[in-house]
Amino acid sequence: MSSMLTRKTLLRAVLAFALAALLPLLPAFANTAAPYSAAAFKAAQAAGGPVLVEIHADWCSTCKAQTPIIQRLAADPKFAKLKIFRVDFDGQKDVVKAFGASMQSTLIVFNGTNETGRSVGDTKEASIASLLAKAL
């Protein structure tokens, strides 16, 4: 009985440790970019909340630098309601054109249906945070 109790205690300790180690990572995944679709974007706009559209290319070094910044900011409770949509610069040329973007690494923010700001090539966390705040 004693060894069974010890195993259960050890198992609980291991599970508690694993859970404690993973909990800080959960917010980073809570608000990640969804692939752009017109229907989902229109629904997010109709809901009236903040929306970010990322014009992104996988080969773009600036886009790669923006991604962890946006993920960190999206994990901030201030931006909890932010909906993020990623437009594939190479695969969704019609959407890129519809947004009036001429290059990858373009970030466009909306509050409901109103565009409230945009930037191109920005990799500074403070100015991206300022841009996202314009959507609130």
Secondary structure, 3 states (H helix, E strand, C coil): CHHHHHHHHHHHHHHHHHHHHHHHHHHHHHCCCEECCHHHHHHHHHCCCEEEEEEECCCCHHHHHHHHHHHHHHCCHHHCCCEEEEEECCCCHHHHHHCCCCCCCEEEEEECCEEEEEEECCCCHHHHHHHHHCCC
